[in-house]
Amino acid sequence: MTSEVDLFPASKVVLGIDGGGSRTRVTLWQDQELRVQKTGSASNPSVLGVVSSLDVLSDLIAEALSGHPGHIPAAIGVGLAGVGPRETGRREAIESGLLDRFHCPVGVWNDAETALAGATLGGKGVLLIGGTGSSALGFDGAERVVQMGGWGRSLRDAGSAYEIFQRFAELLLLAQEEGEIGFEKGPR
């Protein structure tokens, strides 16, 4: 009989990654306890490209592992912006690249899907995201996931931080053009 301890010996750790358009977080888990958390720059491959995204992810993973000499990943799970069903080939390229670099099982999913799974614990539910990007997802609890939005700033990501700032800048410039407000040059 194989015990859970045999499957994940003390030298093995599991890494969870949340990568988006603003930042990336890597968590290192051992014996079901959070041991390390590292935060770095954005890792969205639709913005950075696959190679640069892999570099950001790999550097953060290596940094998380550096405090645990002799520990090797048993598995790496990644929730990453820019790897949804509309982005052909990126998910597979990130999985393959991390597998080549860390030699362990790797799973890569769209960050909105991992957020939905975490928020609903895999059950029926709806998730609204209003951060760097915006999206709404629903899961019927059996097999169907429905997503609206999540197209990115080039196609008006309604409700996102990018869209809110863009709208504010438009209103500010319009008010300045109509003489309602004035800008003063400050010291340089």
C-alpha positions as CSV (number, residue, x, y, z in Angstrom):
1,M,0.0,0.0,0.0
2,T,1.4,3.4,-1.0
3,S,0.9,6.3,1.4
4,E,0.6,10.0,0.5
5,V,4.0,10.5,2.1
6,D,5.6,8.1,-0.4
7,L,4.1,10.1,-3.3
8,F,5.5,13.4,-2.1
9,P,8.7,12.8,-0.1
10,A,10.1,15.6,2.1
11,S,12.4,16.7,-0.7
12,K,9.5,17.3,-3.0
13,V,7.5,20.5,-3.2
14,V,4.5,21.7,-5.2
15,L,4.4,25.2,-6.8
16,G,1.3,27.2,-7.6
17,I,1.6,30.2,-9.9
18,D,-0.8,33.1,-10.6
19,G,0.5,35.1,-13.6
20,G,-1.2,38.1,-15.0
21,G,-0.9,41.4,-16.8
22,S,0.3,43.3,-13.7
23,R,2.3,40.8,-11.6
24,T,3.1,37.1,-11.0
25,R,2.9,35.3,-7.7
26,V,4.7,32.0,-7.1
27,T,3.8,29.9,-4.0
28,L,5.8,26.9,-2.8
29,W,4.0,24.3,-0.8
30,Q,5.4,21.4,1.2
31,D,3.4,19.0,3.4
32,Q,0.3,21.1,2.6
33,E,1.8,24.2,4.1
34,L,2.8,27.4,2.4
35,R,6.5,27.7,2.7
36,V,7.5,30.5,0.3
37,Q,5.7,33.2,-1.7
38,K,7.5,35.3,-4.3
39,T,6.1,38.2,-6.4
40,G,7.5,39.5,-9.6
41,S,6.6,41.3,-12.8
42,A,3.8,40.5,-15.3
43,S,4.0,37.2,-17.2
44,N,1.1,37.4,-19.7
45,P,2.5,35.8,-22.9
46,S,0.0,37.7,-25.1
47,V,1.8,40.9,-24.1
48,L,5.4,39.7,-23.4
49,G,5.6,36.8,-25.9
50,V,6.1,33.2,-24.9
51,V,9.8,33.3,-24.4
52,S,9.8,36.4,-22.1
53,S,6.8,34.9,-20.2
54,L,8.7,31.7,-19.6
55,D,11.7,33.7,-18.4
56,V,9.6,35.5,-15.8
57,L,8.0,32.3,-14.6
58,S,11.3,30.4,-14.5
59,D,13.1,33.1,-12.6
60,L,10.4,33.3,-10.0
61,I,10.3,29.5,-9.6
62,A,14.1,29.4,-9.3
63,E,14.0,32.1,-6.7
64,A,11.3,30.3,-4.7
65,L,13.3,27.0,-4.8
66,S,16.6,28.8,-3.9
67,G,15.6,29.0,-0.3
68,H,15.1,25.2,-0.2
69,P,18.3,23.5,-1.4
70,G,17.8,19.9,-2.4
71,H,14.1,20.4,-2.9
72,I,12.7,19.6,-6.4
73,P,9.2,20.3,-7.7
74,A,6.8,17.3,-7.7
75,A,4.4,19.4,-9.8
76,I,3.8,23.0,-11.0
77,G,0.3,24.4,-11.6
78,V,0.0,27.7,-13.4
79,G,-3.0,30.0,-13.8
80,L,-1.9,32.5,-16.5
81,A,-3.5,35.3,-18.4
82,G,-3.1,35.1,-22.1
83,V,-3.5,31.3,-22.4
84,G,-7.2,30.9,-22.9
85,P,-8.9,28.9,-25.7
86,R,-8.7,31.9,-28.0
87,E,-4.9,32.0,-27.7
88,T,-3.8,29.1,-29.9
89,G,-0.6,27.3,-28.9
90,R,0.5,29.6,-26.0
91,R,-0.6,27.2,-23.2
92,E,1.1,24.3,-24.8
93,A,4.3,26.3,-25.3
94,I,4.4,27.4,-21.7
95,E,3.8,23.9,-20.4
96,S,6.5,22.5,-22.6
97,G,9.0,25.2,-21.7
98,L,8.4,24.7,-17.9
99,L,8.6,20.9,-18.3
100,D,11.9,21.2,-20.1
101,R,13.3,23.5,-17.4
102,F,12.0,21.8,-14.3
103,H,11.4,18.2,-15.3
104,C,8.2,17.6,-13.5
105,P,4.5,17.5,-14.3
106,V,3.2,20.9,-15.4
107,G,-0.4,22.1,-15.8
108,V,-1.2,25.5,-17.3
109,W,-4.7,27.0,-17.4
110,N,-6.2,30.4,-18.1
111,D,-6.0,32.5,-14.9
112,A,-9.8,33.2,-15.0
113,E,-10.5,29.4,-15.0
114,T,-8.2,28.8,-12.0
115,A,-9.8,31.7,-10.1
116,L,-13.3,30.3,-10.8
117,A,-12.2,26.8,-9.6
118,G,-10.7,28.3,-6.5
119,A,-13.7,30.6,-5.7
120,T,-16.3,27.8,-6.2
121,L,-14.1,24.9,-5.0
122,G,-14.9,23.2,-8.3
123,G,-18.6,23.5,-7.9
124,K,-21.4,25.5,-9.5
125,G,-20.9,29.3,-9.5
126,V,-20.2,32.6,-11.1
127,L,-17.0,34.7,-10.9
128,L,-16.7,38.4,-11.9
129,I,-13.2,39.8,-12.5
130,G,-12.5,43.5,-12.5
131,G,-8.7,43.9,-12.3
132,T,-6.1,44.7,-14.9
133,G,-8.5,42.9,-17.2
134,S,-12.2,42.0,-16.8
135,S,-14.2,38.9,-17.4
136,A,-17.3,37.0,-16.2
137,L,-17.3,33.2,-15.9
138,G,-19.9,30.7,-14.9
139,F,-19.7,27.0,-14.3
140,D,-22.7,24.7,-14.2
141,G,-21.1,22.3,-11.7
142,A,-20.9,19.5,-14.3
143,E,-19.0,20.3,-17.5
144,R,-19.9,23.6,-19.0
145,V,-17.9,26.8,-18.4
146,V,-19.2,30.0,-20.0
147,Q,-17.1,33.1,-20.3
148,M,-17.9,36.7,-21.3
149,G,-15.2,39.3,-21.8
150,G,-11.5,38.7,-21.2
151,W,-10.6,40.0,-24.6
152,G,-7.9,42.4,-23.5
153,R,-7.4,46.1,-23.8
154,S,-7.2,46.1,-27.6
155,L,-10.9,45.1,-27.8
156,R,-12.2,47.2,-24.9
157,D,-12.0,45.2,-21.7
158,A,-15.1,46.8,-20.1
159,G,-14.7,47.3,-16.4
160,S,-11.0,46.7,-16.3
161,A,-8.5,49.0,-14.7
162,Y,-7.2,49.8,-18.1
163,E,-10.6,50.9,-19.4
164,I,-11.4,52.9,-16.3
165,F,-8.2,54.8,-16.5
166,Q,-8.6,55.3,-20.3
167,R,-12.1,56.8,-19.8
168,F,-10.8,59.0,-17.0
169,A,-8.0,60.3,-19.2
170,E,-10.5,61.0,-22.0
171,L,-12.8,63.0,-19.7
172,L,-9.9,64.9,-18.2
173,L,-8.6,65.9,-21.6
174,L,-12.1,66.9,-22.9
175,A,-12.6,69.1,-19.8
176,Q,-9.2,70.7,-20.4
177,E,-10.0,71.3,-24.1
178,E,-13.4,72.9,-23.2
179,G,-11.7,75.2,-20.7
180,E,-13.3,73.7,-17.6
181,I,-9.9,72.9,-16.1
182,G,-6.4,74.0,-16.7
183,F,-3.1,72.3,-16.4
184,E,-0.1,74.0,-14.8
185,K,3.4,72.9,-15.6
186,G,5.3,72.0,-12.5
187,P,9.0,72.2,-11.9
188,R,11.1,69.7,-13.8
